[in-house]
Amino acid sequence: MIVSEIEQKLVTETFPLWETELGEPLTDKLKQVVRLLALVRIEEHLPAARRSGRGRFPHDRRLLGRAFVVKVAYNAPTTLMLLEMLHTQPMLRRICGFATRKSIPSKSTFSRSFAAFAKDNLGDTVHRALIADYIGDRLMGRVGRDSTEIIA
């Protein structure tokens, strides 16, 4: 799907549906975040949560990945700031996939997940996938000009 098709679907279907469901309009920043999440599709690069034996179900890494993209989009310097935003902004929390405040993982869970994303080079993987999807084998040209005076 090309970027203009994604944008069209978001504007005509997704935004109105979410605004109706959540009972308030999406801010421009939230729309920007939704566009970014739709373009990046980080969930495709992360496995679904599955239980391995006994104990509690693990947190869904796909939702943590979405929160990671939100942290970048909002330029949040710390995980604590991201958690505060998720706890105080219901729309943002729902966009990330967390239904309630109780479903938001702890700071340590976020920190471990973000460390695992860095170790696994998730950013590079997503970047390569975006390049392959939207640019492919096309050659991208760029002209750089320097106006520094050269003394002969």
PyMOL commands that set and color helices and strands:
alter all, ss='L'
color gray80, all
select helices_A, chain A and resi 3-22+28-40+42-45+61-73+79-88+90-96+107-119+122-134
alter helices_A, ss='H'
color red, helices_A
deselect
rebuild
show_as cartoon
